[in-house]
Amino acid sequence: MSDLNVLRSMFEGIRDERRTAANTAVRIGNAFLALLDMLAGLNLDDKYLSKVADDAANGVITFLKGLLVGDGTYGIGRDGAAQVLSIVFDSFLSSKDARSGFTDGRGIYLDALTGLIQTDGLEVRGFMRIMELIINRLQLMESDYSFTEGGEIEHVDYTNDGRLVLHMHKRHDNDITPFYEGDILYAKINDLLAPGSVPTGHTATKHGSYYTVWMVVDSVDQAENTLTVSLYQSQEVGGDPIVPGGLNFTLRGTPITGTSLPSAALEIEMGTLVDGHALGETGYDCSIDVTRHGNTATSPDANIRNLQRQRQQSWVLSTTDQRLSYHWRVDQPIIRDDNYALILGILPNLANLPSTRDPEMPSLYINTIFYENSHHIFYPSRIIKEDRGEWSQSPTAEYTGPSGTYTPDGTLSAADQLMVGSGGVFTSGQQISEPYHYEGVSRNTWLTCRLSPAWASLTDNELLGKIRVEWHLDLETSRVWRFGTLWECRAEGASAEPWVSSPQWLMLTTGTLTLKIGITRQFLRRSDFRNGSVGTTLSMVLTAGAADVSDRVPANWVTWTRQTKGAEGDAALDAADESWNTYHGRHVKQIAVTESDLPSNFWTEREVQFTCTVDSGTVSPSSATITIH
């Protein structure tokens, strides 16, 4: 029987004894003493939630009549459980020990103010909608793409002999790491740091940029899904680079300088405190992708070594290098010329390529080709927009080709001969006459080819035809500066001075063209127009840079308009302005403004504006306004 039931029995007995007038004082005293003893053994603070202090409930709480918060402004009824978050989740909600941060956060962190949710992982068994992928019909690719084995590092531990243990992420329960002993791995990392910043937990000296980490797999533990790897040195003892660029990094961004062993950089890094722990004690979490680059193939076991050699091939699509490559026989971080089995795109500087190739031209590099049909075409010449500096009536250029004497052989037409120029003795570095060109052959290019021994067997006409169609010989379109404006040539051998009305030139910039209105009186007041006298003469003034080019503007480009201010909505004034605009100021570069050019009630109005507009029909119109008060 429980203590409460014993007390109940004792008090019931006392009640019955009082009905028979029995003496019950002793029994009543004993019962109260037993009650006090029982209450003394109870911790009432564990039985009730506090009204005034922070408290916690270890069981489920059921609100039978609803819930009110604060002064009762917010609340929910019996069926309003879905509203709980809107009441208690005013700003932040997070899991235990969670921390906000894209690169150094942890746990689940929700920010109600911005709608941001941060978490370490997300598993979706159904579907997931992502707005960015739905509304954008263009998918962008950047960085480098490796079509070979890869994996994601979840955690990094340090060993006692200057190596790293990489704990690889499992994409599913039975996933295993695809890497093998001897695999050369690399990772390209964006540190996401502002230039010059050195946050807590980072020891790298190079921030706000990318760095690449090169390492080799020493052993694989499939049961633990871990790799033990060694980092490459940056340079050999003699100073030759071991990794591309001659500088390797740790996964955390510490540079491995010169010929130093990686253990020196790791020793510095291991002492860094993060969350109160040295990295050497706990390692650190990360999310870094690594991929296989090749394999060292150094196992003493012939069977294993043959397997390692099969892991020396890979495809790489690089937006950085602008090419698609197939690498084979890769046994070190730096790709040698003989490691390229196929290249499509911009070729690297391979030793066996001809010196005449255009390094900017995409090409196909391959060992063997099988084909059924072949067609030879001439690739169009490349058009070079050449800045020739300030415009000159007699343009020249520095000759950069080989020295020699050119004598025309008479096979060119008169127009072509005029284009390439007459003969003479030429030496590299001298100034030669070089007209302006529009997708034409420059004399510099012509003389360079004509005086080259490689073209000596061709006639002038044959050589000119070859220059015009072969891709590695450039054609020029000249650009010049005049009046502080950049112009592009639109006619071969253009001789006219650049201007907006010239068919030989196209204006590329207009920032220095300024339209002003010139006046014969410094001040414009009503008194200047009384008694029928000539008040003032307004003139169109156009400047290009510091030069006055008004005389180059045809009158039919110019229009003057009048607008009376201060009485907007007055139909009579609006009609008067429209009439003046129709019969005055058209196709004239200056106007004489008298009393008759002002509205009849001008003396009671506040001001009149005259606007000059210059419109060439080829560039944006320019306008200027002057006001008579």
Legacy VTK file of the C-alpha trace (Angstrom):
# vtk DataFile Version 3.0
C-alpha trace
ASCII
DATASET POLYDATA
POINTS 629 float
0.000 0.000 0.000
1.289 3.464 -0.889
2.006 6.180 1.668
-1.034 8.176 0.567
-3.332 5.189 1.028
-1.936 4.574 4.538
-2.670 8.212 5.485
-6.175 7.938 4.019
-6.864 4.833 6.190
-5.543 6.549 9.323
-7.779 9.622 8.884
-10.827 7.507 8.115
-10.271 5.623 11.409
-9.990 8.915 13.322
-13.259 10.092 11.734
-15.059 6.960 12.865
-13.705 7.229 16.434
-14.979 10.850 16.770
-18.477 9.685 15.915
-18.341 7.357 18.957
-16.886 10.139 21.163
-13.658 8.204 21.519
-10.499 9.945 22.707
-8.460 10.352 19.473
-5.887 13.063 20.254
-2.907 10.705 20.095
-4.049 9.155 16.831
-4.626 12.584 15.220
-1.143 13.721 16.230
0.451 10.573 14.836
-1.388 10.975 11.542
-0.215 14.584 11.049
3.364 13.692 11.918
3.300 10.906 9.302
1.941 13.406 6.727
4.719 15.888 7.446
7.360 13.135 7.168
6.014 12.126 3.766
5.916 15.723 2.448
9.479 16.299 3.665
10.625 13.441 1.448
9.106 14.977 -1.668
11.051 17.475 -3.965
8.185 19.623 -5.104
10.484 21.538 -7.560
10.742 18.324 -9.602
6.981 17.952 -9.781
5.943 21.360 -11.162
7.099 23.729 -13.962
8.191 27.124 -12.678
6.152 30.213 -13.536
9.030 32.692 -13.229
12.283 30.850 -13.991
13.708 28.969 -16.995
12.647 25.359 -16.641
12.465 22.081 -18.593
9.941 19.283 -18.773
11.092 15.657 -19.051
7.731 14.448 -20.327
5.112 15.375 -22.916
3.071 18.515 -22.116
-0.527 18.653 -23.368
-2.374 21.966 -23.541
-6.087 21.148 -23.325
-7.365 24.687 -23.807
-4.675 26.231 -25.979
-1.556 28.343 -25.447
-1.063 32.097 -24.943
2.248 33.940 -25.246
3.220 37.242 -23.596
0.182 39.463 -23.102
-2.026 37.052 -25.010
-1.643 38.802 -28.377
-0.277 35.595 -29.849
-1.797 32.211 -29.122
-3.081 28.940 -30.530
-6.131 26.843 -29.890
-6.467 23.120 -29.414
-6.082 22.507 -33.166
-3.441 25.137 -33.819
-0.249 23.118 -33.434
0.999 24.278 -36.839
1.257 27.822 -35.486
3.773 26.966 -32.765
6.825 27.850 -34.884
5.408 31.288 -35.680
5.198 31.960 -31.934
8.428 30.517 -30.553
10.630 30.833 -33.671
11.017 34.636 -33.892
14.640 34.687 -35.123
16.920 31.668 -34.759
16.506 27.960 -34.229
19.431 25.556 -34.078
20.458 22.086 -33.016
22.676 21.531 -29.978
26.121 23.153 -30.338
25.208 24.393 -33.829
27.109 27.325 -35.289
26.358 29.515 -38.283
28.952 29.672 -41.060
29.316 28.439 -44.638
32.867 27.127 -44.297
33.229 26.720 -40.514
29.633 26.191 -39.300
28.179 22.979 -37.934
24.859 21.386 -37.021
21.460 22.661 -38.140
21.028 26.433 -38.107
17.851 28.228 -39.202
17.547 32.000 -39.539
13.890 33.039 -39.695
14.766 36.660 -40.501
16.566 35.856 -43.785
15.083 32.443 -44.568
18.489 30.777 -44.430
18.905 27.126 -43.429
22.390 25.673 -42.927
22.994 21.963 -42.396
25.736 19.399 -42.925
23.696 17.025 -45.057
20.353 16.601 -46.772
18.789 13.311 -47.898
15.805 13.518 -50.260
13.867 10.329 -50.966
11.282 11.992 -53.173
12.051 15.133 -55.178
13.610 18.531 -54.596
12.760 21.771 -56.445
15.509 24.359 -56.908
14.360 27.689 -58.329
17.732 28.524 -59.870
17.708 25.320 -61.933
14.111 25.821 -63.067
14.134 29.456 -64.224
17.577 29.329 -65.868
17.570 27.560 -69.209
21.340 28.052 -69.423
23.603 25.885 -67.294
27.092 27.262 -66.714
30.322 25.331 -66.313
33.524 26.657 -64.806
36.699 25.298 -63.239
38.109 21.907 -64.309
36.245 18.628 -64.766
37.998 15.317 -64.220
36.358 12.244 -65.799
37.906 9.594 -63.587
37.615 8.341 -59.993
36.854 10.918 -57.361
35.703 11.297 -53.787
34.937 13.783 -51.032
37.019 14.159 -47.874
34.946 14.437 -44.692
37.660 14.521 -42.025
41.459 14.816 -41.947
43.742 13.375 -39.266
47.496 13.861 -38.865
49.923 10.973 -38.485
53.157 10.957 -36.482
55.315 10.651 -39.603
54.182 13.745 -41.549
51.313 12.219 -43.483
47.522 12.571 -43.519
44.650 10.136 -43.007
41.686 11.100 -45.187
38.260 9.913 -44.034
36.209 9.686 -47.229
32.506 10.425 -47.499
30.173 7.465 -48.084
27.495 8.284 -50.616
25.495 5.270 -49.425
25.803 2.614 -46.725
27.844 0.137 -48.761
29.966 2.685 -50.611
33.753 2.150 -50.819
36.531 4.506 -51.838
37.570 4.080 -55.510
41.220 4.985 -54.960
44.154 2.594 -55.035
47.691 2.448 -53.732
49.989 4.721 -55.754
47.183 6.949 -57.072
48.235 10.581 -57.584
45.422 12.772 -56.247
44.830 16.504 -56.479
42.266 19.005 -55.258
41.617 22.564 -56.433
40.327 24.674 -53.569
38.798 28.130 -53.373
39.519 29.327 -49.828
36.504 31.739 -49.874
38.528 34.288 -47.945
38.865 37.988 -48.596
42.330 39.025 -49.863
44.700 39.664 -46.960
42.502 38.037 -44.320
43.923 35.386 -41.990
41.029 33.984 -39.931
41.345 31.774 -36.886
42.281 28.251 -37.851
44.073 29.131 -41.087
47.827 29.215 -41.572
47.978 29.822 -45.333
49.820 32.912 -46.506
47.904 33.101 -49.789
44.253 34.089 -49.365
41.468 35.307 -51.586
42.544 32.932 -54.362
42.721 29.296 -55.460
45.343 26.762 -54.571
46.006 23.172 -55.655
46.969 20.285 -53.362
48.972 17.324 -54.724
49.310 14.033 -52.827
49.908 10.310 -53.395
48.006 7.388 -51.822
50.251 5.203 -49.620
47.568 2.797 -48.399
43.820 2.231 -48.490
41.612 0.913 -45.674
38.343 -0.102 -47.313
36.794 -1.220 -44.006
37.297 2.237 -42.471
36.906 4.032 -45.828
40.157 5.952 -45.263
43.255 6.823 -47.285
46.726 7.408 -45.874
48.435 9.917 -48.170
51.730 11.772 -48.464
51.904 15.345 -49.705
54.331 16.190 -52.494
57.202 18.577 -51.979
57.030 21.700 -54.113
60.528 21.448 -55.618
63.408 19.055 -55.939
66.724 19.746 -54.235
68.064 21.193 -57.471
65.166 23.626 -57.713
63.165 21.848 -60.432
59.411 21.907 -59.729
57.708 18.691 -58.653
54.157 20.034 -58.939
52.689 22.416 -61.544
53.586 25.989 -60.655
56.340 24.836 -58.303
54.274 25.347 -55.120
52.236 22.742 -53.265
49.850 23.309 -50.343
48.342 21.326 -47.532
44.601 20.694 -47.657
44.155 23.516 -45.166
46.112 25.949 -47.331
49.549 26.026 -45.690
52.202 26.426 -48.427
54.961 23.827 -48.709
57.772 26.158 -49.674
60.764 25.310 -51.834
62.461 22.025 -51.060
61.014 21.808 -47.536
59.413 18.521 -46.537
55.615 18.616 -46.151
56.037 17.667 -42.491
57.402 21.152 -41.775
54.190 22.791 -43.056
52.051 20.225 -41.218
53.939 20.886 -37.968
53.034 24.572 -38.195
49.468 23.741 -39.070
48.917 21.171 -36.298
49.450 23.759 -33.567
46.615 25.982 -34.791
43.744 26.247 -32.310
40.209 25.809 -33.632
37.271 25.708 -31.194
39.743 25.414 -28.330
41.518 22.356 -29.749
44.805 22.076 -31.614
44.345 20.623 -35.082
46.972 18.018 -34.271
44.771 16.662 -31.484
41.493 16.365 -33.326
42.238 16.815 -37.009
39.568 18.834 -38.771
36.406 18.427 -40.841
36.277 19.559 -44.443
34.371 19.036 -47.649
37.009 18.775 -50.364
36.755 16.825 -53.611
39.823 14.942 -54.802
40.324 13.162 -58.115
42.811 10.732 -59.588
45.452 12.338 -61.789
47.556 9.246 -62.474
49.510 6.583 -60.615
53.153 6.239 -59.646
53.231 2.522 -60.626
56.117 1.808 -58.236
54.896 -1.357 -56.514
57.518 -4.156 -56.359
54.748 -6.651 -57.134
54.486 -6.996 -60.926
50.761 -7.790 -60.853
49.991 -4.745 -58.723
52.281 -2.592 -60.872
50.382 -3.619 -64.029
47.113 -2.617 -62.331
48.654 0.693 -61.296
49.686 1.408 -64.921
46.054 1.020 -65.982
45.243 3.865 -63.582
47.519 6.356 -65.343
44.860 7.424 -67.881
42.170 10.083 -67.483
40.022 12.627 -69.336
40.164 16.295 -68.256
37.927 19.142 -69.455
39.566 22.398 -68.382
37.836 25.753 -68.731
41.035 27.267 -67.334
43.255 25.872 -70.110
40.396 25.901 -72.662
40.883 22.323 -73.836
39.676 18.751 -73.564
42.576 16.337 -73.013
43.146 12.622 -72.663
46.201 11.934 -70.503
48.025 8.611 -70.446
51.082 7.143 -68.714
50.879 9.854 -66.025
53.224 8.924 -63.163
53.912 12.374 -61.673
51.965 15.606 -60.987
53.501 17.577 -63.896
52.169 16.527 -67.295
54.985 15.864 -69.789
54.622 16.266 -73.542
54.411 12.475 -73.958
51.454 12.313 -71.522
49.142 14.023 -74.029
47.385 11.353 -76.106
44.642 13.688 -77.374
43.975 17.424 -77.146
41.020 19.379 -78.524
41.147 23.135 -78.020
44.037 25.475 -77.221
47.217 23.414 -77.383
49.892 23.620 -74.672
53.430 24.539 -75.705
54.510 21.133 -76.926
58.058 20.824 -78.251
57.052 18.963 -81.424
54.619 21.607 -82.724
55.658 23.762 -85.733
56.795 27.291 -84.941
54.416 28.722 -87.562
51.253 27.692 -85.699
48.974 30.284 -84.115
49.014 29.580 -80.333
45.583 31.206 -79.969
43.947 28.977 -82.588
42.136 25.847 -81.292
43.473 22.626 -82.803
43.203 18.837 -82.662
46.297 16.942 -81.457
46.171 13.160 -81.701
48.443 10.224 -82.474
46.290 8.308 -84.934
43.332 9.233 -87.150
41.135 6.863 -89.174
38.955 8.540 -91.816
37.156 7.760 -95.046
36.899 11.182 -96.717
39.109 14.248 -96.515
38.466 17.856 -97.573
40.963 20.707 -97.435
39.673 24.221 -96.811
41.353 27.583 -96.325
40.512 28.997 -92.932
39.570 32.726 -93.035
42.254 35.178 -92.029
42.042 36.656 -88.568
41.002 40.318 -88.391
43.171 42.357 -86.027
41.805 45.693 -84.735
45.085 47.619 -84.680
45.308 50.857 -82.658
47.403 53.182 -84.838
47.390 56.068 -82.355
46.551 59.677 -83.295
45.218 60.130 -86.824
47.731 61.301 -89.412
47.320 62.522 -92.965
50.384 60.455 -93.915
50.345 57.384 -91.651
53.496 55.332 -91.062
54.420 52.238 -89.046
57.570 50.502 -87.860
58.646 47.624 -90.093
59.380 44.471 -88.060
60.138 41.890 -90.754
63.427 40.630 -92.238
65.783 42.949 -94.079
66.000 42.843 -97.854
65.089 44.426 -101.194
61.633 44.171 -102.730
61.178 44.641 -106.483
57.621 44.256 -107.919
57.406 41.494 -110.537
54.435 43.020 -112.390
51.913 40.286 -111.581
49.738 42.473 -109.294
46.882 44.681 -110.441
47.339 48.440 -110.148
45.007 48.559 -107.109
46.839 45.717 -105.349
50.233 47.213 -106.149
49.093 50.518 -104.657
47.989 48.688 -101.522
51.278 46.848 -100.894
53.457 49.751 -102.039
56.398 50.086 -104.394
59.755 48.410 -104.023
62.827 49.456 -102.137
65.376 48.425 -99.542
63.919 47.586 -96.141
65.489 46.951 -92.753
63.827 45.935 -89.513
62.993 48.921 -87.311
62.643 51.551 -90.059
59.489 53.619 -90.555
57.551 52.746 -93.695
54.449 54.243 -95.280
51.488 52.255 -93.930
48.009 53.400 -95.007
44.937 52.759 -92.894
43.239 49.423 -93.564
39.815 47.824 -93.490
40.325 44.061 -93.262
43.301 44.543 -95.555
46.846 43.271 -95.900
49.278 45.584 -94.148
52.570 46.451 -95.845
54.322 45.127 -92.775
52.755 41.682 -93.329
53.353 41.861 -97.089
57.048 42.721 -96.822
57.593 40.159 -94.033
56.246 37.388 -96.266
57.759 38.726 -99.494
61.290 38.912 -98.061
61.030 35.545 -96.294
62.933 32.697 -98.047
59.943 30.401 -97.450
57.867 32.375 -99.988
60.612 33.200 -102.488
59.304 30.822 -105.184
55.856 32.479 -105.350
54.954 35.391 -107.607
53.585 38.583 -106.038
50.047 37.652 -107.095
50.335 34.101 -105.712
51.726 35.361 -102.422
49.024 38.015 -102.012
46.340 35.397 -102.641
47.897 33.094 -100.055
48.020 35.880 -97.452
44.353 36.685 -97.992
43.068 33.163 -97.335
45.393 31.453 -94.868
44.462 31.719 -91.168
47.930 32.311 -89.745
48.394 35.572 -91.666
46.491 38.476 -90.122
44.436 41.150 -91.861
44.240 44.582 -90.273
41.392 46.958 -89.501
42.902 50.242 -88.301
41.712 52.302 -85.376
42.779 55.903 -84.760
42.172 58.685 -82.279
40.893 62.120 -83.381
39.288 64.882 -81.294
39.685 62.636 -78.261
37.412 60.055 -79.921
38.244 56.542 -81.141
37.396 55.807 -84.786
37.497 52.568 -86.792
38.409 52.463 -90.461
35.689 51.393 -92.886
37.530 51.759 -96.233
40.873 50.328 -97.358
43.434 53.130 -97.641
41.124 55.706 -95.996
42.510 59.218 -96.503
39.718 61.464 -95.164
39.895 62.897 -91.674
37.670 60.945 -89.261
34.248 62.504 -88.751
30.686 61.338 -88.118
29.613 62.123 -91.694
32.588 60.368 -93.303
31.774 56.960 -94.848
35.417 55.974 -94.295
35.234 56.026 -90.487
32.975 54.672 -87.711
32.833 56.546 -84.387
33.378 54.100 -81.491
33.307 56.515 -78.542
31.349 59.745 -78.123
32.232 60.824 -74.622
34.226 63.899 -75.669
31.619 65.479 -77.997
30.050 68.446 -76.207
27.287 70.689 -77.522
26.960 74.233 -76.185
25.007 77.334 -77.134
26.963 80.488 -77.840
25.373 83.870 -77.066
26.242 87.481 -77.955
25.113 88.823 -74.563
26.440 87.593 -71.263
23.087 88.056 -69.498
19.645 87.259 -70.890
16.866 89.359 -69.321
13.478 90.614 -70.461
14.860 94.149 -70.820
17.168 92.973 -73.605
14.168 92.420 -75.885
12.150 95.656 -75.525
11.425 98.195 -78.241
11.967 95.651 -81.043
15.747 95.630 -80.724
17.763 92.461 -81.410
18.084 90.823 -78.019
20.796 88.246 -78.755
22.093 85.714 -81.263
22.200 82.044 -80.240
24.802 79.854 -81.957
25.432 76.121 -82.035
28.924 75.294 -80.668
30.153 71.682 -80.890
33.478 70.702 -79.383
35.350 67.396 -79.611
37.890 67.308 -76.831
39.500 70.748 -76.906
38.784 71.327 -80.631
35.858 73.396 -81.944
34.301 71.314 -84.730
31.215 73.455 -85.306
32.225 74.136 -88.909
32.054 70.380 -89.596
28.360 70.230 -88.687
26.019 70.608 -91.687
23.113 72.989 -91.104
20.557 70.247 -91.812
21.693 68.453 -88.635
20.603 71.394 -86.431
17.141 72.110 -84.979
16.061 74.841 -82.527
12.925 74.577 -80.354
11.185 76.971 -77.941
9.281 76.139 -74.750
7.591 78.681 -72.484
8.001 77.758 -68.821
5.823 78.751 -65.859
2.438 78.387 -67.529
2.233 74.699 -68.353
-1.209 73.598 -69.515
-1.980 76.989 -71.099
-3.332 75.960 -74.507
-2.555 79.335 -76.106
1.078 79.286 -74.988
1.496 75.659 -76.040
0.112 76.498 -79.498
2.428 79.499 -79.784
5.469 77.354 -78.957
4.407 74.717 -81.482
3.978 77.369 -84.182
7.415 78.868 -83.512
8.993 75.408 -83.623
7.353 74.732 -86.991
8.432 77.922 -88.767
11.670 78.952 -87.022
15.015 77.421 -86.214
15.066 74.527 -88.675
18.373 73.671 -90.383
20.203 76.785 -89.204
23.282 76.870 -86.992
22.362 80.198 -85.337
19.215 82.230 -84.654
18.656 85.905 -83.842
16.178 86.151 -80.943
14.106 89.380 -80.884
10.957 90.451 -79.072
8.879 88.832 -81.832
10.402 85.426 -81.020
9.016 85.571 -77.492
5.410 84.802 -76.451
3.032 87.791 -76.471
2.633 87.762 -72.700
6.278 86.979 -72.037
6.594 89.873 -69.623
4.209 88.152 -67.216
5.706 84.685 -67.624
8.747 83.410 -65.701
11.080 82.150 -68.448
11.492 80.840 -71.979
13.860 78.018 -72.955
15.542 77.626 -76.349
17.010 74.184 -77.086
19.508 73.327 -79.814
19.673 69.719 -81.040
22.328 68.276 -83.356
21.382 64.961 -84.964
23.690 63.376 -87.554
21.482 60.326 -87.997
24.436 58.036 -87.230
25.205 58.745 -83.565
23.003 59.701 -80.616
21.685 63.297 -80.871
23.238 66.000 -78.683
21.161 68.769 -77.079
21.840 72.016 -75.193
19.386 74.471 -73.601
19.569 78.166 -72.735
17.003 80.099 -70.704
15.778 83.714 -70.977
14.498 84.978 -67.638
LINES 1 630
629 0 1 2 3 4 5 6 7 8 9 10 11 12 13 14 15 16 17 18 19 20 21 22 23 24 25 26 27 28 29 30 31 32 33 34 35 36 37 38 39 40 41 42 43 44 45 46 47 48 49 50 51 52 53 54 55 56 57 58 59 60 61 62 63 64 65 66 67 68 69 70 71 72 73 74 75 76 77 78 79 80 81 82 83 84 85 86 87 88 89 90 91 92 93 94 95 96 97 98 99 100 101 102 103 104 105 106 107 108 109 110 111 112 113 114 115 116 117 118 119 120 121 122 123 124 125 126 127 128 129 130 131 132 133 134 135 136 137 138 139 140 141 142 143 144 145 146 147 148 149 150 151 152 153 154 155 156 157 158 159 160 161 162 163 164 165 166 167 168 169 170 171 172 173 174 175 176 177 178 179 180 181 182 183 184 185 186 187 188 189 190 191 192 193 194 195 196 197 198 199 200 201 202 203 204 205 206 207 208 209 210 211 212 213 214 215 216 217 218 219 220 221 222 223 224 225 226 227 228 229 230 231 232 233 234 235 236 237 238 239 240 241 242 243 244 245 246 247 248 249 250 251 252 253 254 255 256 257 258 259 260 261 262 263 264 265 266 267 268 269 270 271 272 273 274 275 276 277 278 279 280 281 282 283 284 285 286 287 288 289 290 291 292 293 294 295 296 297 298 299 300 301 302 303 304 305 306 307 308 309 310 311 312 313 314 315 316 317 318 319 320 321 322 323 324 325 326 327 328 329 330 331 332 333 334 335 336 337 338 339 340 341 342 343 344 345 346 347 348 349 350 351 352 353 354 355 356 357 358 359 360 361 362 363 364 365 366 367 368 369 370 371 372 373 374 375 376 377 378 379 380 381 382 383 384 385 386 387 388 389 390 391 392 393 394 395 396 397 398 399 400 401 402 403 404 405 406 407 408 409 410 411 412 413 414 415 416 417 418 419 420 421 422 423 424 425 426 427 428 429 430 431 432 433 434 435 436 437 438 439 440 441 442 443 444 445 446 447 448 449 450 451 452 453 454 455 456 457 458 459 460 461 462 463 464 465 466 467 468 469 470 471 472 473 474 475 476 477 478 479 480 481 482 483 484 485 486 487 488 489 490 491 492 493 494 495 496 497 498 499 500 501 502 503 504 505 506 507 508 509 510 511 512 513 514 515 516 517 518 519 520 521 522 523 524 525 526 527 528 529 530 531 532 533 534 535 536 537 538 539 540 541 542 543 544 545 546 547 548 549 550 551 552 553 554 555 556 557 558 559 560 561 562 563 564 565 566 567 568 569 570 571 572 573 574 575 576 577 578 579 580 581 582 583 584 585 586 587 588 589 590 591 592 593 594 595 596 597 598 599 600 601 602 603 604 605 606 607 608 609 610 611 612 613 614 615 616 617 618 619 620 621 622 623 624 625 626 627 628
